[in-house]
Amino acid sequence: MTTAAALQEYLFSFHGVALRYATSSPALIGPATTLLQHCRCDSVGRDPLTIQFEEVRNRGDAPVHLSPLAPRLFSGTRPALGDALRALWHCTIVQDQGRLVVDFHEQGVLVIDGDRGTARGYFIHPEAMHSDLRESFFHYAVAELLKRRHIYTLYATALEYQSRGVLISGHSGRGRTTALLSLLRSGYRYLSDDHPFLRDHGTHVELLAFPMTVEVTDHTIGFFPELRQALPGLVRQGVCKKHFHAADLYPESIGGSCAPALMLFPDVVDMPYSCLEPLSKSQALEAMMPQAAFVYDRDLARREFQALSRLVQQVDCYRLLFGHDVLDLPKLITPLLKRS
């Protein structure tokens, strides 16, 4: 190993689920403490989820050996943005003897043993990676382990208003973050920009906060004076977009767990005013499924689908035709949440 630093341990309670994180690499401390900054605790109970990240010199130093018969579940490449040493990000995912092995090749490897509630990561020169990239590895490990505790993630924006949850689902460019900010500045509380969690209780689901940074484009910034006039350093450049912490610009804006009540599917339209079109439960479920996380285990996939189905049955669903009246969106949405 390239580091002789002592193993550092960090304890978290993620909505009641105990999590222990350990690393001896200074470059790998930030991913956990940044993503779970609102979940730090002094002790954890029995049977915590355990994640340990280590730094290695090369892929051969990672003590991970795959069976040649292990089925390959995914393989792909893309530009390795934010990585000072590598031009390509290459990922291969295999299922090997009950473990999910995520091989990042020149960047390292992540081994997730869901049955044991553990994840081990071995990363090559993590200090050369952008912090966003290191955080993505940690986030992936957390999300995979939480699935075994009936907690699932969804690619959506989430807010809370008077203990009622709002989910805004859709691909990038559809106005999700713009809608989030329009509601946030009018008294809504922030749960997540991209990755809220859902806890399945069997009869209903609960919306859990995961307040990562809010990512914004310059186009989105242009709508909101508080972003345009933000003090230097509050809105920072990430790998692809700029980002900021919600509490820095909207004090007391971080929410907690709540019951989901409303789901919106936005489309930006060239109209002076926004409007809503009711969606049936089946239409909403079909629209939401592409935003669900990849699931490689058949039983887990079945349970996650059941949780998403319960979510859709629990909320009112609308297509949001998002017009030019960006700052007036709360006038359209808030009355829906105030209905008895």
N, C-alpha and C positions, 0 to 999 in steps of 0.2 A: 504494500500500500504506500501511497505517496504522502500520507499524513501520519504523524505520531501523536496527534492531539488526543486528549482523553475523550471517551465517549460521553456526550452530553445528552441528557434525557429531558423531555418536555411532556407535560401531562395536560390532557384536554378532556372536556366533557362536551360532546357534540349532541345537544338536545337529549342528555341523559345517557348517551352511549360513551363509555370510557374509551379513550384512545391514548396510547403511549407511543411517542416518537423518539427515536434515538439516532444520533449521528456523531461521527468524529470529525467531519469535514466542515470547516467554517462556511464554505460556500453553500452547503446544504441545510444550514440552520434556517435561513430565511423563508424557504417554501412553506414550512409548517407554521412558523410564528406569524407570517403575513396572512395566510389563508384562514388560520384559526385564531386570529388575535382576539376575537370576542369569546373564545371558548376555553381560555387558560384556566387551570385549576391547580390546587396544591396536592391533591391525591386522587387516585382512582380506585374503584372497587375491584371486585374479582372479575376475571375473564375480560380484560380490556382488549380491544383491537390493538395490534402491535405493528408498527412500521419502523424499519431501520434502513437508512440510506448510507452507503459507504462510497468512498472514492477509491478507484483502482487505476493502475497505470495503463492497462489495455484490456481488451475484451477477454483475452486468455486468462487474466487474473481473477475474473469473476467465477466463483465456484458453482457454475451452472452448466450442467451437461444434459443435453437433450437426447431423448431416444430417437433414433432414425425413423421410427414408425409413428412418431407423434404427429397427429393430424394438424395441418396448417389451416388456421381460421381466417387469417388476413395477411396481406403483404402489400406494401405500397411505399412510394417515395414522394418527396416534395422538397422545395428549397428549404434549407435549414436556416430560416431567418433568425437573426440574433445570436448565432453560433459563430464565434470568431475563428474556429479551427476547421469547420466542415461546411461544405457547400450544399450537401444534400442531407435531408432527414430520411432515414430508411428504417422502416418498422415491419417486423414480422411477428405475428401472434400465433402461438401454438398451444394446444391443450396437451399437457404431458403429465401422466400419472396423477390426475386430479388437480394439478396446478395450472394456472394460467401464466404462461411465460411470454412476456412482451420484450422482444429483442430489438433494441435500437442500434445494434451493430456498432458503429464507430462512436456512439455516444454512451452505450452501456446496456444494461438489461434489468428488467423488473420481474420479479417472481411473486405471484399472488397465490396464496393457499387459503382459499375462502373457508374451507372446513375448519382450519385451525385459527382463522382470524388473523393471519400474519401476512406481511408483505416485506420483501427484501429487495433493495435496489442497489445496483453497483454501477457507478457513473464515472466516465472517463473525462478528466479535466472539467469538472462542473463549473469552475470559475470562469471558463471561456464561454459559457452559455448565458444568454440573457436571463434575467430573473424570471421573466414570464414563462420561459421554457422549463426552468427548474420547478416552478410552481405547477405547471401542467402535469409533470410526472407525479408529483405528490397528490394532486387533486385526483388523478386517475386511480391511484392506489386507494385513496380514501373511498371514492365512489364505488369501486369494485367490492371492497370489504363491507360497506354499509348495506349492499344488496342482500347480504346474508342475515341482516338484522331487519329486513322488511322496510328498508329505506332506499328510495330510488330517486335518481336525478332526472331532470328534464331540461331540454334546451329551451328556455323561456325566460321572460322577465317577470318578476313577482313583487307585489307591493301589498301593504295591509292598510285598511282604513276602518277604524272603529271595530277592530277584531275580526274583520272580514277580509278574506284574501282575494287579490286580483292577479290573474295570470295572463300574460300577453305572449302568445306563441307565434312563431313564424321565422322564416329565413332572414338573414341579414339583408338590410336594404328595404325592409317592409315597414320601418317606422317603430320598431319595438322600443329602442332606447329613447327616441324622441318622445314617445308616449309616456314612458317611465318618468322622464324628467318633467314633463308637463304636469303629471299627477303629483310627483314628489314635491314640487315647489308650492303646491296648494294644500299641504297638510297630510298627504299620504306618507306612510313609513316604508322604508326600503328593506326588502328581503333579499333580492338577488337580481343582478343584471342579466346573467346568462344561465346560472345553474342552481335554481332552487331545488330543494329536496322534498319528497313526499313520503310520509310515514303511513304505511298501510295498517290500519287497525282491524281489518277484516270486514267490518260493516261500513266503514267510512275512511277517508284519508285526511291527513293533517298536513298543512303546508308549513315547512320548516325554513327558517332564514339561513342563508349562506351569503353574507354580505361581503363579497369580493369587491374589487374596484369596479367602477362604472367606466366602460370604454365608449369613447365618443369620436366621431369624425369632425373635421372642421365645418362641414355642412351642418351637423347637429349643433355644434357650439354656436353657430350664427343665430340660432333661434332664441338663445337664452342670455340675457344681459349679465347674469351672475357668472356665467362661464366665460363670456368675452372679457369681463372685467376682473377675473380672478387674479389674486396676487401671484407673482412668479413662484413657481414650484408646486402650486396646488394641482394644476393640470399638467401632467407629465407625458412625455412621449414613450409609448411602449413599442413592441416589435412591429405591430401593424397599425395600431390606433393610439390616440392619446387616452389617458385614463386619469381618474381622480377618486378619492375616497368620499363617499356620500356625506359623511358626517362633517367633512371639512367645509362644505358649502351649504349644507342643510342641517344645522345643529339639531340634535335630538331626533334624528330621522331614522334611526335603526330600529326595525321592528323585531318581533319574535314569532313564535309559532301561532297559527291561527287556522280557522276553518276556511277553506277556499269557497268563494261564493260566485265568482264571475270569471269567465275566460273569454279573451278577445283575440281575434285573428286579424291583424291589421293589413291593409293594402293602401299604399300611398296613391292618391288620385288627384287629378287636376280639377279640383272643385273648391269653391270659396268656403264651404262649410262641411264639416265631418258629419257622418251619419252612421247608424247601426242597422244591420240586417240580422234578424234572428237566424241561428243555425240549429238544425236538429241535432240530437245526441249522436246519431250515426255519422252525420257530416263532420261534427266536431272531432270525434274520435279518429276518423279517417284523416283529417287535417293535422291532427296532433301526432300521429304515429311516426312520421318522418323526423320529428324533433326528439323522439325518445332515444336514449343511449343504446349503443350496440350491446347486445347480450349474447354471450357465446354458450351459455348453459341452457339446455332445453327447459329444465324445471324452473330456473330463474326467469327465463323469458315468459313462461306461462304465468308466473306469479306477478311479474311486472305488468303484463297486459291486463290482468285482473285489477291491479291497483289503478291503472290508467282508466279502465272502464268505470270503476267506482268514482274516480275523480269527475269524469264527464257527467255521470248521473247526479253528482252532488252540486254542480254549478249551472248557472245560466250561461249560454254560449251565444256569441255574436260575431259576425264579421264587421270589423271596423273599417269603414271607408274614410281614410284619414286625409282630410282636406287641408286647406291653407291656414285654417284657424287653430294653429298648433297650441297656442297658449290658452285657448278656451276649452280644451278637451275635458277638464274636470266638470264643466257645466253639463256635459253630455253623459259622463260616466257616474258621477257621484249620486244622482237620483236613483240609479239602479241599485246601489248598495243600501240606500236608506229605506227601500221598500220593506215592509214587514214580512 
